[in-house]
Amino acid sequence: MEYPIAAVARLAGTTSRTLRHYGDVGLLVPSRVGANGYRFYDGPALVRLQRILLLRSLGLPLPAIRAVLDDGGAVAPVSALRSHLDHLRGEQQRLDRRISAVLATVEALERGEEPMPEKMFDGFDHTRYREEVEERWGSDAYAQGDAWWRGRTDAEREAFGREVAELNAGWADAAARGVAPTGGEAQELAARHVAWLSSVPGVPRDDEGALLPEYVRGLGAMYVQDPRFAVNYGGPGGAEFVRAALEAWLARSS
């Protein structure tokens, strides 16, 4: 079944102009163009549009989205959408907690009561992994990273988030295509990953300022063992791929 561009724009919450732009840059090609130039989209095109909108919500630019979608292979849409689904469920849980926190504040104020601080900020705290970080790498590592994050501007935090999203998407895409972890593409991703880790203060380093191999190796293991991290790379298989690529990078760099 095919849908005209106006209907697709309405259903997707976007505009016909945006859809035409996606087509002009080769990101979303219509399944058919009528004699009058009117564009139509079939089921696979709608699935691709859904993935485009999901990746856009993660902050990826259009060229990066096109690279992910075009190089993904036949099984990539299902694998990638499952990864997106896990991410959205996590965001939904955090949003539900925030809604409950704000609602509790409103109800307390309406009753003329003082809101309870322990309930007011549920779902807002970016320090929820503090104990875990301190247990793994020490309180100083957490303190430096936390101070660095709090000192960032909104624009800097957004840029950092885009960098993480692009890197994660690159890992998931390469894993879905069966790229060899020791190959050039995977090793380039590993180098980017290590550079990204190195940009954060407080991470374990050697006397020359380089990341400790044990730290990188431990992160790779954590990605595999902890579903919260594995989902960033398309699931357990993607996390295994990241770990293997990081291990290969460490071996080459030693």
Secondary structure, DSSP 8 states (H G I E B T S, - for coil): --EEHHHHHHHHTS-HHHHHHHHHTTSS--SEE-TTS-EEE-HHHHHHHHHHHHHHHTT--HHHHHHHHHTS-TTHHHHHHHHHHHHHHHHHHHHHHHHHHHHHHHHHHHTT----HHHHTTTT-TTTTHHHHHHHH-HHHHHHHHHHHHTS-HHHHHHHHHHHHHHHHHHHHHHHTT--TTSHHHHHHHHHHHHHHHTSTTS-B-TTS-B-HHHHHHHHHHHHH-HHHHGGGTSHHHHHHHHHHHHHHHHHH-
